[in-house]
Amino acid sequence: MSQLFRFASVVRRDPTIEVWMREHTGNLGAVAERWFETMRACGDDVREILHDGHPTACVADAAFAYVDVFKAHVNVGFFHGAELADPDGLLEGTGKFMRHVKLRPGGGVDAGALMTLIETAYTDMKRRLQAE
């Protein structure tokens, strides 16, 4: 059985995500938008969907990452984060599959390390899809 989280209704650019971004203003909204744009830029095969109220990035129809805004932080989450290499120790969580990076205003994050983590999640999902 496939462990991939798939969506039949993904699109290249989901207009509901643009609405979501406009509704999440201020510093936290800007952080979420920055990192979702990084996910979008991973490749021409990136598709997206608003799933469970948060922007979700997919390779084709298979989810690899998401962003979500909370009252005091932003999560950059990874659907197979438990299996990703994380040499900088950014990932949090204890779930069987998912992990996230919690970003707080003024908290500082190694942007290069987070970008590498996003690219790794994208590449990992491409590999998983090719193996199916």
C-alpha positions, 0 to 999 in steps of 0.5 A, a space after each residue: 500500500 502506498 504511504 503517499 498522501 495524494 489529491 485528485 484536485 491539485 492545480 498549478 496555482 490554486 486561487 483559494 491559496 491566494 485568498 488564504 495569503 491575503 487573509 494572513 497578513 503581517 509578519 506571520 503571513 509574510 513568513 508563510 508566503 515566503 516559504 510557500 513560494 519556495 515550495 512553488 519554485 522547486 519545479 515545474 511539476 509542483 501543484 497545490 491545494 488548500 487542504 485542511 485550511 492550509 496551503 499544501 505543495 505537491 509533486 504532481 498529486 502527492 503532497 510534500 510540504 505545507 505552511 500554516 499560520 498560528 497566533 504566534 508562529 508559522 509551521 513549515 511542515 513536511 508530509 514525510 519529514 520523519 524520513 528526511 535528513 535534517 543535519 541542522 536539527 530544524 524538524 520538530 514533531 513525533 508523528 509516524 510520518 510528519 514533521 514541521 519547522 516552527 518559525 517565530 517572529 524574531 526567532 531566527 532560522 537558518 534560511 539556507 537550512 530550511 531551503 535545503 529541507 524544502 528541496 530535499 522534501 521535494 526531491 524525496 517525493 519525486 523519488 517516491 513517485 518514480 519508485 511506484 
